[in-house]
Amino acid sequence: MWNKLVHVKDIRKQNTHPPLPPRNGLGATRARVPDGEPIKAWDFVWHLISTQRHRHPDDNEDAVTERFKEAEVVYADSTPVDPDQKLEPGTDIYFYRRPAPETRVPYSIRTVYEDSGILVVHKPPFLATMPRASHITENVTVRLRRATGNEELTPAHRLDRMTAGLLLLTKRASLRGAYQELFARREVDKLYEAIADDKGLTPTTWEHHIEKHEGELAAHIIPDAESNALTYLNAVEPLPDSPGSARYLLQPVTGRTHQLRVQMNIAGVPIHGDGVYPELLPAAGEDFGKPMMLTAVALAFRDPVSKLPRCFTTSGYSHLPLPEPLFR
C-alpha cells in the first residue's frame, strides 16, 4: 500500500539549502510519510529502500541502521532522526540513496563553452540529463559534478536520454532560477538536426496535440484535439554520403516529451536509430553503437544576467555546416 502513497523525490530542484548536502554528485532524497498511521522511522526508510526497482545489493538492513548512526537521516531542519521515532503523516525526511551498479555509457561529454556562470556541453546519446529511473549515476549532472567537484552544477533544461547535443548548465545555485525560467518561458530558440529517410518532404509547419502518460514509453498524437506541439521543419537536405537519407532541420517552438520524434514518425520519416517510434524495441537490445540520430545543434537567447545575445552551435551526425540564418 505504501508504494502508492509514499512521495519520494530528489531535492536538487529545491532552491533553498538542502538539509543534507549533495554527496558524490547526488542530492539527497526527500520522502514524505503518507496518510494513515504513524510509522517508525527505521521501518519507513527500510520500506523505501527495499522496494526500489533498482537497489544496490549491499543496501540492506545494516546499511539502513548505519545511516541513522551517521546522522544521515534528517528532518527538513537538518536535525537527525531517531530510528525509533514514530513519524506522523506528512512528515518529510531526507536521506542518501545508494545507487545500484549501472552500465557505463561509452561516450564522453564535450565542453562547448564555459565561463564563470554557465557551462554548455555536447551531451552524448544514451546519457540521461539528470538522475532518474535506473540512470542514477550515468547522467550528465552526476558525471560533471564528480569531474569538476562542483556540487551546484545543475542543468537549466533537459534533453531526452537518446538525444545528443547542446545542454546548458548553471555553475552556481544563485544563477539556477534565471536560466531555468528562460527555458520555461520559451525564450530560447532551438534547432535540431535529425537523420531519416529522404521521402521528398519540403519545409513546412507541424502542429499536433501530443500526450504522454506516466508509465508509458511512447507518446501519442490525439487527432482533432487543440494543438500543443508546434515545430517548424526549416530544411530537408539529402546526404551526399548516404543515398536515400536526408538531414532534417527542426525548430521546435514548444517542448512536449518526444515531440520531434513523434512528429517525424507521423510524417512518415522516423528518425534513424529511434527505438520507440515507429516500433518499440526491447531495452535489453540497446546498442551503444547505433544511436538515435537526433542532435540539438543550436541554442540562442538573450542572457538573463549579462543581457547580451548568446548563440551556441555544435555538429550533428551529418557533419554538414549549419545554414544562415539558423532560425525562422
QUIGICOR-V63567 format. One record per backbone hydrogen bond with DSSP energy under -1.0 kcal/mol. CO is the residue of the C=O (numbers start at 0). NH is the residue of the N-H. E is the energy in kcal/mol with one decimal. If there is no record, write none. Layout:
co;nh;e
CO;NH;E
CO;NH;E
//
This chain:
co;nh;e
0;3;-1.3
1;4;-1.0
1;5;-3.1
6;31;-2.0
8;29;-3.4
10;13;-1.5
22;25;-1.8
25;22;-3.1
27;10;-2.1
28;94;-1.9
29;8;-2.1
30;92;-2.4
32;89;-3.0
38;86;-3.3
39;43;-2.2
40;44;-2.4
41;45;-2.6
42;46;-2.2
43;47;-2.1
44;48;-2.3
45;49;-3.0
46;50;-1.5
48;51;-1.3
55;58;-2.1
57;59;-1.9
59;63;-1.7
60;64;-2.3
61;65;-2.3
62;66;-1.6
63;67;-1.5
64;68;-2.1
65;69;-2.3
66;71;-3.1
67;70;-1.4
72;80;-3.0
73;93;-2.5
74;77;-2.0
78;74;-2.6
81;84;-1.8
82;41;-2.6
84;40;-2.5
86;38;-1.8
87;90;-1.9
90;32;-2.6
92;30;-2.7
93;73;-2.3
94;28;-3.4
104;106;-1.4
109;121;-3.2
112;119;-3.1
116;170;-2.9
117;114;-2.2
118;168;-3.0
119;111;-3.1
119;112;-2.0
120;166;-2.2
121;109;-1.6
122;164;-2.2
127;139;-2.8
128;140;-1.8
131;134;-2.7
136;138;-2.0
137;127;-1.1
138;142;-2.2
139;143;-2.7
140;144;-2.3
141;145;-2.4
142;146;-2.2
143;147;-2.5
144;148;-2.1
149;152;-1.1
153;169;-3.0
159;162;-1.1
160;125;-1.1
163;295;-2.6
164;122;-3.7
166;120;-2.6
167;155;-2.9
168;118;-2.7
169;153;-2.1
171;174;-1.6
174;178;-1.6
175;179;-2.4
176;180;-2.6
177;181;-1.2
178;182;-1.6
179;183;-2.4
180;184;-2.5
181;186;-2.3
182;185;-1.5
188;299;-2.0
190;296;-1.8
190;297;-1.6
191;249;-2.8
192;294;-2.6
193;247;-3.1
194;271;-2.8
195;245;-2.8
203;232;-2.7
205;230;-2.4
207;227;-2.5
207;228;-1.8
208;221;-3.1
210;219;-3.1
212;215;-2.2
219;210;-2.7
221;224;-1.4
228;207;-2.0
229;252;-3.0
229;253;-1.4
230;205;-3.2
231;233;-1.0
231;250;-3.0
232;203;-1.1
234;248;-2.4
236;246;-3.3
238;241;-1.4
241;244;-2.1
243;197;-2.9
244;238;-2.5
245;195;-1.8
246;236;-2.6
247;193;-2.5
248;233;-2.2
248;234;-1.0
249;191;-2.9
250;231;-2.5
255;258;-2.1
257;261;-2.9
258;262;-2.4
259;263;-2.4
260;264;-1.9
261;265;-2.5
262;266;-1.3
263;268;-2.5
264;267;-1.7
270;273;-2.0
271;292;-3.0
274;280;-3.1
281;284;-1.6
282;285;-1.8
286;289;-2.3
291;293;-1.8
292;194;-2.1
293;163;-2.4
294;192;-2.9
295;165;-2.4
296;313;-1.9
297;190;-2.1
298;311;-2.9
299;188;-2.9
300;309;-3.2
302;306;-1.8
307;302;-3.1
309;300;-2.0
311;298;-2.3
//
